[in-house]
Amino acid sequence: MALTDVTHDAQDFVPAVEVEEVELYHPKTWLGKYVFSQDAKIIALQYSITAMAVGLLALVLSVLIRIQLAWPGALSFITPDAYIQFVTMHGMIMVIYLLTALFLGGFGNYLIPLMLGARDMVFPYVNMISYWVYLFAVLLLLASFFTPGGPTGSGWTLYPPQAILPGTPGSGWGISLMVISLVFFVIGFTMGGLNYVVTVLQARTRGMTLMRMPLTIWAIFTATVLALLAFPALLVSCIMMTLDNLLGTSYFMPAIVSLGQQLDYSGGSPVLFQHLFWFFGHPEVYIVALPAFGIVSDLLSVHARKNIFGYRLMVWAIVVIGGLSFVVWAHHMYVSGMNPYFGFFFATTTLIIAVPTAIKVYNWTLTLWKGNIQFTLPMLFALAFIVTFVNGGITGLFLGNVVVDVPLSDTMFVVAHFHMVMGVAPILVVFGGIYHWYPLITGRMLHEGMGQFHFWVTFIGAYTIFLPLHYLGFLGVPRRYFEMGETNFIPESAQDLNAFVTVVALIVGVAQVVFFINLFWSLRNGKQAGPNPWKACSLEWRTAQVPPGHGNFDDLPVVYRWAYDYGVPGADEDFIPQDLPPDQVSTGKGG
């Protein structure tokens, strides 16, 4: 059989150049190169470092929350007010300022130009400004810790009227800085997001058709479109709540008595805020999950040495998941007071969105089937993600049904589900992606021993933390409670379980410190990676030097096939790069 019969989509014909070469601005100073940089790769590192730094703060807050739950009153500074403030800031930082910024700002900026064979983003200057606006948003958020009353304690969902009533901690400065920070975050992201979309549509190299793009790019592209459509709902709700708070309007504030006083509000609807928030909030789950899906697909293919199973179906699954994510939001609101008949519609759509998600899981499994699986660190994290996401997804089907959700709502079961699907699973992918692309970013490999320790403690620890929380949810242990006290329906053993979970959480927290030590230690002492250490087909590994310089490529590559030609029968190597012409593929005896 001829080689061209079994490679996917290989063609000699390459269309002519449609767009002229872009003239890049090359900085002349250290400040211009590393601080006010217009290079997407440096901007990606700025996003990643900032997101990880604020993520470490959120990790510390989660440990403090767990200590209070395990040993109430052990730390005197954790008052009831401080506790709910820590819960709020932990949730908001992790979801918005860490995961969204890391996947889209970090991985998106680094990989989109490289994987598409482009010099840089289409609008480098706007890209730079997007990072600085994001940094300003983060600083505003952190500033709320130092204001009178401290940060907001309204829960990360910021529900009014609670968020702005005087009895809630941080109801003055705290909530104001939170919503203004979110407004700036949305502005910064919109600049970056438009960049990603236009770059994917306009800056692909010759031969890089949409159906030859790596799934990572498809996923980041779709997630960006979701964000551009969903974030305005968050922006509008933040502005309206700020007006309610500062000017006394009644968008979300009903007629209400607070501390014995009739307030001037009238006619507002708190449920309207919830609809607006979750219209953003559920697509936000997929703004984080879709890039994770794409990266995992690429990691599995590279480290199993096998072409991705059902590439077109995977692309369409990503797009369909993105579309359906806009019609499931109210499954978060079964107990909110909305019309109960809505429950039927949203329960149905929630079950339907499970179908394309299941297709992706089947395709990942079939990609692994009969593959030459290499149990590298990126592969371990990718496999851990699949198990964890399936686990979290199944509990999501429970909560998607009204009759099951109502008794489980606001219990630890919800916390467990949310953390499995939105916390642990994407963060496993972040780690897998860092272990995979670190050699490209730095030219060195991460230390294997530290990596193995980090993986096993994190993976086993995550399950040891969150599986018991499902059980606590079934017992009826509520979330966001400062202290349980004595109850008739919760046995004392639940408290012992809480203490056990906290001990494990502390151990997992220490394992993350080992990861950061590995990152910095390997910069100087890591093994030299050389070009393309994983023998991958995609273009980011085909740059003239490692790490890639400004402009990425000496001459822009020309693409002849998709990014997944692994293990092609008849080929001498077990991978065929995207930019290798068909007539240069060595066929040995098999041609």
C-alpha positions in Angstrom: 0.0 0.0 0.0 1.3 3.5 -0.8 2.1 5.7 2.1 -0.2 8.5 0.8 -3.1 6.1 1.0 -2.8 5.8 4.8 -1.7 9.3 5.8 -4.6 11.6 6.6 -5.3 14.5 4.3 -1.7 14.7 2.8 -1.6 16.9 -0.3 1.1 18.3 -2.5 -1.0 21.3 -3.5 -0.6 24.3 -1.3 -2.6 27.5 -2.0 -0.7 30.7 -2.7 0.0 33.4 0.0 -3.0 35.6 0.5 -1.7 38.0 3.2 1.6 39.9 3.1 4.3 39.2 5.8 3.7 41.2 9.0 6.5 43.5 10.1 7.1 42.8 13.8 8.2 45.4 16.3 11.5 44.1 17.9 12.1 45.7 21.3 15.5 47.2 22.0 15.4 47.3 25.9 14.9 44.8 28.6 11.7 46.6 29.6 10.4 46.5 26.0 11.2 42.8 25.7 10.0 41.4 29.0 7.6 43.9 30.6 5.9 45.9 27.9 6.2 43.1 25.5 4.2 42.6 22.3 5.4 39.1 21.8 2.5 36.7 22.4 4.9 34.1 24.0 6.1 36.7 26.7 2.5 37.9 27.2 1.5 34.2 27.7 4.1 33.9 30.4 3.0 37.2 32.1 -0.6 35.9 32.2 0.5 32.5 33.5 2.8 33.9 36.3 0.1 36.4 37.4 -2.6 33.8 37.4 -0.5 31.3 39.3 0.5 33.9 41.9 -3.1 34.8 42.6 -4.0 31.1 42.4 -1.5 30.4 45.2 -3.4 32.9 47.4 -6.7 31.1 46.6 -5.0 27.8 47.6 -4.0 29.3 50.9 -7.6 30.5 51.5 -8.9 27.0 50.7 -6.5 25.6 53.4 -7.8 28.1 55.9 -11.4 27.2 55.0 -10.6 23.5 55.5 -8.9 24.1 58.9 -12.0 26.0 60.2 -14.2 23.1 59.0 -12.0 20.5 60.6 -11.2 22.2 63.9 -13.6 25.1 64.5 -12.1 28.0 66.3 -8.5 26.6 66.0 -7.4 29.9 64.3 -8.8 32.9 66.1 -8.6 35.2 63.1 -11.1 33.1 61.2 -14.3 34.8 62.3 -17.7 34.0 60.7 -17.2 37.1 58.6 -13.7 36.2 57.6 -14.8 32.6 56.8 -17.4 33.6 54.2 -15.0 36.2 52.8 -12.4 33.5 52.3 -15.0 31.3 50.6 -16.0 34.1 48.2 -12.5 35.1 47.2 -11.3 31.5 46.9 -14.1 30.7 44.4 -13.9 33.8 42.4 -10.1 33.8 42.0 -10.0 30.1 41.1 -12.8 30.2 38.5 -12.1 33.6 36.8 -8.7 35.0 37.7 -6.8 31.7 37.6 -8.4 29.1 35.3 -9.8 31.4 32.6 -6.7 33.6 32.5 -4.4 30.5 32.4 -6.2 28.6 29.7 -7.0 31.5 27.4 -4.4 34.1 28.3 -1.6 31.6 29.0 -2.0 28.5 26.7 -4.0 30.5 24.2 -1.4 33.2 23.7 1.5 30.8 23.6 0.1 28.1 21.4 -2.2 29.8 18.8 0.5 31.6 16.7 2.9 28.7 17.0 0.4 25.9 16.2 -1.0 27.9 13.3 2.4 28.8 11.8 2.0 32.5 12.4 4.6 35.1 13.4 2.5 36.5 16.2 -1.0 37.5 17.1 -2.7 39.8 14.6 -2.9 42.7 17.0 0.2 42.5 19.2 -0.2 46.0 20.8 -3.8 45.2 21.8 -2.6 41.9 23.1 -0.1 43.6 25.4 -2.8 46.0 26.7 -5.2 43.1 27.4 -2.6 41.7 29.9 -2.1 45.0 31.7 -5.9 45.5 32.0 -6.1 41.9 33.4 -3.3 42.7 35.9 -5.1 45.9 37.0 -8.3 43.8 37.6 -6.3 41.4 39.8 -4.8 44.3 41.8 -8.2 45.8 42.3 -9.4 42.4 43.6 -6.5 42.1 46.0 -7.0 45.7 47.1 -10.4 44.7 48.6 -8.5 42.7 51.3 -7.2 46.0 52.7 -10.4 48.1 52.6 -12.7 48.9 55.5 -14.9 45.8 56.1 -12.6 43.7 53.9 -13.5 41.8 50.7 -17.1 40.9 49.9 -18.6 37.9 51.7 -21.5 37.4 49.4 -20.3 34.0 48.0 -18.6 33.9 44.7 -21.9 34.1 42.9 -22.4 37.6 44.4 -26.2 37.2 44.8 -28.1 40.4 45.6 -29.7 41.5 47.8 -27.3 39.8 50.2 -24.2 41.2 48.4 -25.1 44.9 49.1 -27.0 44.8 52.3 -25.2 46.2 55.3 -25.3 43.0 57.3 -23.0 41.2 54.8 -19.2 41.5 55.3 -17.6 43.7 52.6 -21.0 45.2 51.6 -19.4 48.6 51.0 -15.9 48.8 49.5 -15.6 45.0 49.1 -18.4 44.4 46.7 -17.7 47.6 44.8 -14.1 46.6 44.1 -15.1 43.1 43.2 -17.6 44.2 40.5 -15.3 46.9 39.2 -12.5 44.3 39.0 -14.8 42.0 37.0 -15.7 44.8 34.7 -12.0 45.4 33.9 -11.4 41.6 33.6 -14.1 41.5 30.9 -12.6 44.5 29.1 -9.1 43.0 29.1 -10.4 39.6 28.0 -12.5 41.1 25.2 -9.3 42.6 23.7 -7.4 39.3 24.0 -10.4 37.3 22.8 -10.8 39.3 19.6 -7.1 38.8 19.0 -7.5 35.0 19.3 -10.5 34.8 17.0 -9.0 37.0 14.3 -5.7 35.2 14.4 -7.3 31.8 14.0 -9.5 33.0 11.1 -6.9 35.2 9.3 -3.3 34.3 10.3 -3.0 30.6 9.6 -0.1 29.6 7.5 -0.3 28.2 3.9 -2.0 24.9 3.9 -3.4 25.2 7.4 -7.1 24.7 6.8 -9.5 24.8 9.6 -9.8 21.0 9.5 -6.0 20.6 9.9 -5.8 22.7 13.0 -4.8 20.8 16.2 -7.8 20.2 18.6 -6.1 22.5 21.2 -6.7 25.4 18.8 -10.2 24.4 18.0 -11.0 24.2 21.7 -9.4 27.5 22.6 -11.1 29.2 19.6 -14.6 27.9 20.6 -14.0 28.8 24.2 -13.0 32.3 23.2 -16.2 32.7 21.1 -18.2 31.5 24.2 -16.5 34.0 26.4 -17.1 36.9 23.9 -20.8 36.0 24.0 -21.2 35.2 27.7 -19.0 37.8 29.4 -21.3 40.7 28.4 -24.0 39.2 30.7 -21.6 39.4 33.6 -20.5 42.9 32.6 -24.1 44.1 32.5 -25.1 42.5 35.8 -22.0 44.0 37.5 -22.9 47.5 36.2 -26.5 47.1 37.2 -25.6 45.9 40.7 -23.2 48.7 41.2 -26.0 51.2 40.3 -28.2 49.5 42.8 -25.5 49.8 45.4 -24.3 53.3 44.8 -27.2 55.1 43.3 -30.2 53.3 44.9 -31.7 52.0 41.6 -33.8 48.8 41.8 -32.7 46.5 39.1 -32.1 43.5 41.5 -33.2 45.0 44.8 -36.8 44.3 45.8 -38.7 46.2 48.5 -36.9 45.0 51.6 -36.6 45.6 55.3 -33.0 45.6 56.6 -32.0 45.8 60.3 -35.6 46.9 61.0 -35.6 49.7 58.5 -37.6 49.9 55.3 -35.1 50.6 52.5 -35.8 52.8 49.5 -35.6 49.9 47.0 -38.7 48.7 45.2 -39.6 46.4 42.4 -36.3 44.8 41.6 -35.8 41.1 40.9 -32.9 39.1 42.6 -33.8 36.2 40.3 -33.0 38.4 37.3 -29.4 38.7 38.6 -29.2 35.0 38.9 -30.3 34.5 35.3 -27.8 37.0 34.1 -25.0 35.5 36.3 -25.6 31.9 35.3 -26.1 32.8 31.6 -22.4 33.7 31.9 -21.7 31.2 34.7 -22.5 28.0 32.8 -20.7 28.8 29.6 -17.8 29.8 31.9 -17.6 26.1 32.9 -17.0 25.3 29.2 -14.7 28.3 28.7 -12.4 26.4 31.1 -13.4 22.8 30.1 -13.1 23.1 26.3 -9.4 24.2 26.3 -8.8 21.3 28.7 -10.5 19.0 26.2 -8.4 20.2 23.4 -5.1 20.0 25.2 -5.9 16.5 26.5 -6.7 15.3 23.0 -3.3 16.5 21.8 -1.5 15.0 24.8 -3.1 11.6 24.3 -2.3 11.5 20.6 1.4 12.5 21.1 2.0 10.2 24.1 0.1 7.2 22.8 1.8 7.6 19.4 -1.5 7.2 17.7 -3.7 9.4 15.5 -6.7 11.0 17.1 -9.8 8.9 16.7 -12.7 10.7 14.9 -11.0 14.1 14.4 -14.0 15.7 12.6 -16.4 14.3 15.2 -14.2 15.7 18.0 -14.3 19.2 16.3 -18.1 19.1 16.0 -18.4 17.9 19.6 -16.4 20.9 20.7 -18.6 23.3 18.7 -21.9 21.6 19.8 -20.9 21.6 23.4 -20.2 25.3 23.0 -23.6 26.0 21.5 -25.5 23.9 24.0 -23.7 25.5 27.0 -25.9 28.6 26.5 -29.2 26.7 27.1 -28.5 24.9 30.3 -27.8 27.8 32.8 -30.9 27.5 34.9 -30.0 24.1 36.3 -28.1 26.1 38.9 -31.5 27.8 39.9 -33.9 25.0 40.6 -34.3 26.2 44.2 -34.2 30.0 43.4 -37.9 30.7 43.0 -38.0 30.7 39.2 -41.0 29.2 37.4 -40.9 25.4 38.2 -41.8 24.5 34.6 -38.4 25.9 33.5 -36.9 23.0 35.4 -38.1 20.5 32.8 -36.5 22.3 29.9 -33.2 22.9 31.6 -33.0 19.3 33.0 -33.6 18.1 29.4 -30.9 20.3 27.9 -28.5 19.3 30.7 -28.9 15.7 29.8 -28.5 16.5 26.1 -25.1 18.3 26.6 -23.8 15.1 28.1 -24.0 13.4 24.7 -21.3 15.3 22.8 -19.2 15.2 26.0 -19.6 11.4 26.1 -18.6 11.3 22.4 -15.3 13.0 23.4 -14.7 10.5 26.2 -15.3 7.6 23.8 -13.0 9.1 21.2 -10.2 9.6 23.8 -10.6 5.9 24.8 -10.5 4.7 21.2 -7.4 7.0 20.6 -5.7 5.1 23.4 -6.9 1.7 22.1 -4.0 -0.3 20.7 -1.7 2.8 21.0 1.9 2.7 21.9 1.2 4.4 25.2 4.1 6.1 26.9 3.4 6.8 30.6 5.1 10.1 30.6 4.1 12.8 33.0 1.9 14.6 30.5 0.2 11.3 29.7 -0.4 10.5 33.4 -2.1 13.9 33.9 -4.2 13.5 30.7 -5.4 10.0 31.9 -6.1 11.4 35.3 -8.2 14.2 33.8 -10.4 11.7 31.8 -11.1 9.7 34.9 -11.8 12.8 37.0 -14.0 14.6 34.4 -16.1 11.5 33.9 -16.5 11.2 37.7 -17.5 14.9 38.0 -19.7 14.7 35.0 -21.7 11.8 36.3 -22.5 13.6 39.6 -23.5 16.5 37.4 -26.2 14.3 35.8 -27.5 13.8 39.4 -27.7 17.5 40.0 -29.1 18.2 36.6 -32.3 16.5 37.6 -34.7 18.6 39.6 -35.9 15.9 42.0 -32.4 15.0 43.0 -31.0 18.5 43.0 -33.5 20.0 45.4 -32.5 17.9 48.4 -28.8 18.0 47.5 -28.7 21.8 46.7 -26.4 23.8 49.0 -24.9 20.7 50.5 -21.3 19.4 50.3 -22.3 17.2 47.4 -22.5 20.3 45.2 -19.0 21.4 46.5 -17.6 17.9 45.6 -19.2 17.9 42.1 -18.1 21.4 41.3 -14.5 20.8 42.5 -14.2 17.5 40.6 -15.4 18.9 37.3 -14.3 22.5 37.5 -11.4 22.5 39.9 -9.4 19.3 39.9 -10.0 18.2 36.3 -8.9 21.4 34.5 -6.0 21.9 36.9 -4.8 18.4 36.1 -4.7 19.5 32.4 -2.9 22.7 33.3 -0.2 20.5 34.9 -0.1 18.1 32.0 0.2 21.0 29.5 3.0 22.6 31.5 5.0 19.3 31.7 4.4 18.8 27.9 5.3 22.3 26.7 7.9 23.3 29.4 10.7 21.9 27.1 9.5 24.2 24.3 9.2 27.3 26.6 12.6 26.8 28.4 14.6 24.3 26.3 14.8 22.0 29.4 12.9 19.0 30.8 11.2 19.1 34.2 12.7 16.8 36.8 11.0 13.3 36.5 11.2 12.3 40.2 9.6 15.6 41.5 7.0 15.3 38.7 6.1 11.8 39.7 5.7 12.8 43.3 3.6 15.8 42.4 1.3 13.7 40.2 0.6 10.8 42.5 0.1 13.0 45.6 -2.2 15.4 43.7 -4.2 12.7 41.9 -4.7 10.3 44.9 -5.1 13.3 47.2 -7.8 14.9 45.1 -9.9 11.8 45.3 -9.3 11.3 49.0 -10.5 14.9 49.5 -13.6 15.1 47.3 -15.1 11.5 47.3 -15.8 11.8 51.1 -17.5 15.2 50.5 -20.1 13.5 48.2 -21.0 11.3 51.2 -21.1 14.3 53.5 -23.5 15.9 51.0 -25.8 12.8 51.2 -25.8 13.2 55.0 -27.1 16.8 54.5 -24.0 18.7 55.6 -24.5 22.2 54.2 -21.9 24.2 52.4 -20.7 27.7 53.4 -21.4 27.1 57.1 -18.8 28.6 59.5 -19.4 25.9 62.1 -21.9 23.0 62.3 -22.5 22.9 66.0 -24.7 20.0 67.3 -27.4 18.7 65.0 -29.7 15.7 65.2 -29.3 14.6 61.6 -25.5 14.8 61.2 -23.5 12.1 63.1 -20.3 13.0 64.9 -18.4 10.9 62.5 -19.0 13.6 59.9 -16.7 15.9 61.8 -14.0 13.2 62.0 -14.3 12.8 58.2 -14.0 16.6 57.8 -10.7 16.5 59.9 -9.3 13.7 57.8 -10.1 15.5 54.5 -8.3 18.6 55.8 -5.2 16.7 56.7 -5.1 15.3 53.1 -5.7 18.8 51.7 -2.7 20.1 53.6 -0.5 17.2 52.1 -1.8 18.0 48.6 -1.0 21.7 49.2 2.6 20.8 50.1 2.8 18.8 46.8 2.1 21.9 44.8 5.1 23.6 46.4 7.2 20.7 45.0 5.8 21.5 41.6 6.9 25.1 41.8 10.3 24.1 43.1 10.6 21.8 40.0 9.6 24.7 37.7 12.4 27.0 39.0 15.0 24.2 39.6 14.7 22.9 36.1 15.2 26.3 34.5 19.0 25.9 35.3 19.4 22.3 36.1 16.9 20.5 34.0 18.1 18.1 31.2 18.5 19.8 27.8 15.4 19.0 25.8 16.6 19.6 22.3 14.2 20.2 19.4 10.9 18.2 19.6 11.7 15.8 22.6 8.2 14.2 22.4 8.4 13.6 18.6 5.2 15.6 18.0 3.7 16.4 14.5 2.3 19.9 15.2 4.1 23.1 14.2 5.0 24.5 17.6 7.9 22.0 17.7 9.2 23.0 14.2 10.7 26.4 15.0 14.2 27.3 14.1 15.4 27.4 17.7 14.1 26.2 21.1 12.8 28.2 22.8 11.3 30.0 19.8 12.5 33.6 19.2 10.3 36.6 18.4 8.6 35.9 15.1 8.6 32.1 15.8 9.8 30.9 12.5 12.7 31.8 10.1 10.5 31.1 7.1 6.8 30.5 7.7 6.1 26.7 7.4 3.8 25.2 4.7 1.3 22.6 5.9 0.6 19.4 3.9 -1.5 17.3 6.4 -3.2 17.2 9.8 -1.4 17.3 13.1 -1.9 13.6 14.0 0.1 11.4 11.6 1.5 9.0 14.2 2.3 5.4 13.6 1.7 5.6 9.9 2.2 2.2 8.2 5.2 2.2 5.8 6.9 5.3 7.3 10.4 5.0 8.8 9.6 7.3 11.7 6.5 6.9 13.9 5.5 10.5 13.2 5.2 12.7 10.2 5.4 16.5 10.9 2.7 18.7 9.4 5.2 20.7 7.3 7.0 17.7 5.7 6.1 17.5 2.0 4.7 14.1 0.9 7.7 13.5 -1.5 10.1 13.9 1.4 8.5 11.3 3.6 10.9 8.4 4.0 8.9 5.2 3.3 11.7 2.7 3.7 10.4 -0.7 2.6 6.8 0.2 2.9 6.3 2.7 0.1 
